[in-house]
Amino acid sequence: MEKSVTEDSPDAAETTAAEVMYSAEVHHSNGTYTLTITNRLRDEVEVYEVPKKAVEKLPFYLGMLKKKLS
């Protein structure tokens, strides 16, 4: 099983030095949830409005992904 790295751990600096290829952020403003996906390899940004229900399910899907990758 792969260990996770937090900012307080000694491996955090190592992770920071790695190239970020993709990133995703969820923002909440005025009752609207927005998902922003950044492809840093192609310098492209995609923005989607997503329902609250989808945002609430994110921990479940991330857990499934983590389990599959373990």
TIBAPA-940398 format. One line per field, with one value per atom (N, C-alpha, C): chain; atom name; x, y, z negated. Coordinates in steps of 0.02 Angstrom, whole numbers. Layout:
<pts>
kette A, ...
atom CA, ...
c1 X, ...
c2 Y, ...
c3 Z, ...
</pts>
This chain:
<pts>
kette A, A, A, A, A, A, A, A, A, A, A, A, A, A, A, A, A, A, A, A, A, A, A, A, A, A, A, A, A, A, A, A, A, A, A, A, A, A, A, A, A, A, A, A, A, A, A, A, A, A, A, A, A, A, A, A, A, A, A, A, A, A, A, A, A, A, A, A, A, A, A, A, A, A, A, A, A, A, A, A, A, A, A, A, A, A, A, A, A, A, A, A, A, A, A, A, A, A, A, A, A, A, A, A, A, A, A, A, A, A, A, A, A, A, A, A, A, A, A, A, A, A, A, A, A, A, A, A, A, A, A, A, A, A, A, A, A, A, A, A, A, A, A, A, A, A, A, A, A, A, A, A, A, A, A, A, A, A, A, A, A, A, A, A, A, A, A, A, A, A, A, A, A, A, A, A, A, A, A, A, A, A, A, A, A, A, A, A, A, A, A, A, A, A, A, A, A, A, A, A, A, A, A, A, A, A, A, A, A, A
atom N, CA, C, N, CA, C, N, CA, C, N, CA, C, N, CA, C, N, CA, C, N, CA, C, N, CA, C, N, CA, C, N, CA, C, N, CA, C, N, CA, C, N, CA, C, N, CA, C, N, CA, C, N, CA, C, N, CA, C, N, CA, C, N, CA, C, N, CA, C, N, CA, C, N, CA, C, N, CA, C, N, CA, C, N, CA, C, N, CA, C, N, CA, C, N, CA, C, N, CA, C, N, CA, C, N, CA, C, N, CA, C, N, CA, C, N, CA, C, N, CA, C, N, CA, C, N, CA, C, N, CA, C, N, CA, C, N, CA, C, N, CA, C, N, CA, C, N, CA, C, N, CA, C, N, CA, C, N, CA, C, N, CA, C, N, CA, C, N, CA, C, N, CA, C, N, CA, C, N, CA, C, N, CA, C, N, CA, C, N, CA, C, N, CA, C, N, CA, C, N, CA, C, N, CA, C, N, CA, C, N, CA, C, N, CA, C, N, CA, C, N, CA, C, N, CA, C, N, CA, C, N, CA, C, N, CA, C, N, CA, C, N, CA, C
c1 42, 0, 44, 28, 67, 49, 100, 85, 67, 27, 10, 59, 67, 115, 76, 91, 61, 114, 93, 140, 189, 169, 211, 261, 254, 298, 364, 417, 482, 481, 435, 432, 395, 366, 326, 368, 429, 472, 486, 494, 505, 446, 386, 326, 320, 337, 333, 379, 436, 484, 460, 413, 388, 345, 344, 305, 231, 191, 118, 93, 59, 34, -39, -80, -150, -169, -218, -245, -320, -355, -428, -446, -491, -514, -590, -621, -692, -701, -738, -751, -825, -843, -913, -921, -967, -980, -1053, -1087, -1157, -1201, -1191, -1233, -1216, -1163, -1143, -1076, -1072, -1009, -978, -913, -878, -817, -809, -751, -705, -642, -592, -538, -528, -477, -423, -361, -305, -259, -249, -201, -138, -90, -30, 18, 8, 50, 33, -31, -53, -74, -67, -86, -159, -203, -275, -313, -367, -410, -481, -515, -586, -624, -681, -722, -793, -818, -885, -924, -987, -1032, -1057, -1052, -1072, -1124, -1169, -1219, -1189, -1219, -1196, -1192, -1238, -1240, -1175, -1150, -1088, -1029, -1029, -974, -975, -1034, -1040, -1016, -1018, -996, -921, -886, -815, -774, -783, -744, -754, -814, -829, -789, -792, -757, -681, -656, -584, -562, -604, -589, -587, -634, -634, -571, -550, -490, -428, -425, -369, -366, -423, -426, -403, -424, -406, -331, -301, -229, -185, -214, -175, -157
c2 -59, 0, 62, 109, 170, 218, 250, 297, 365, 401, 469, 517, 575, 624, 686, 711, 773, 827, 889, 945, 940, 910, 906, 849, 804, 746, 764, 726, 740, 732, 691, 679, 734, 783, 835, 876, 892, 931, 892, 826, 783, 787, 784, 786, 854, 907, 974, 981, 947, 952, 915, 869, 831, 876, 859, 898, 883, 934, 926, 923, 868, 858, 881, 864, 882, 905, 949, 967, 979, 969, 980, 1017, 1064, 1103, 1110, 1109, 1121, 1186, 1233, 1297, 1303, 1337, 1350, 1425, 1453, 1524, 1538, 1574, 1593, 1533, 1478, 1419, 1377, 1395, 1359, 1324, 1261, 1223, 1220, 1236, 1237, 1192, 1147, 1102, 1130, 1142, 1167, 1114, 1091, 1041, 1074, 1070, 1101, 1046, 1046, 1002, 1043, 1033, 1074, 1053, 994, 972, 1010, 1026, 1062, 1134, 1153, 1221, 1235, 1187, 1193, 1192, 1230, 1231, 1218, 1172, 1158, 1174, 1207, 1227, 1200, 1167, 1138, 1157, 1175, 1183, 1114, 1096, 1029, 1034, 985, 987, 970, 995, 983, 908, 871, 798, 765, 788, 761, 778, 839, 860, 818, 804, 764, 692, 667, 599, 594, 650, 649, 606, 612, 569, 494, 475, 405, 383, 423, 405, 407, 455, 457, 397, 375, 314, 252, 248, 192, 192, 251, 256, 236, 259, 243, 167, 136, 64, 26, 49, 16, 22, 77, 88, 54, 33, 1, -70
c3 0, 0, 0, 41, 46, -9, -39, -93, -64, -101, -79, -110, -79, -102, -123, -182, -206, -207, -213, -214, -272, -327, -387, -383, -337, -333, -300, -313, -282, -206, -179, -107, -70, -105, -72, -23, -40, 5, 68, 62, 120, 167, 140, 181, 216, 182, 211, 271, 270, 324, 386, 380, 436, 482, 545, 593, 586, 578, 574, 646, 663, 731, 738, 689, 689, 619, 614, 549, 557, 501, 501, 437, 443, 386, 389, 331, 326, 286, 313, 281, 268, 213, 196, 188, 227, 223, 240, 197, 209, 225, 189, 199, 260, 296, 356, 345, 366, 362, 432, 434, 497, 492, 540, 545, 598, 579, 626, 634, 695, 710, 752, 729, 764, 791, 856, 889, 897, 853, 854, 911, 938, 994, 1058, 1067, 1127, 1112, 1049, 1028, 1046, 1028, 1041, 976, 973, 914, 936, 901, 914, 851, 858, 801, 811, 759, 762, 699, 707, 651, 633, 569, 547, 491, 487, 434, 365, 313, 245, 231, 256, 245, 271, 328, 356, 311, 285, 240, 177, 151, 90, 101, 162, 177, 192, 198, 213, 165, 99, 54, 68, 86, 102, 164, 217, 278, 270, 231, 219, 178, 131, 93, 137, 185, 231, 273, 296, 336, 296, 234, 191, 180, 168, 156, 219, 277, 340, 353, 334, 346, 294, 239, 185, 203
</pts>
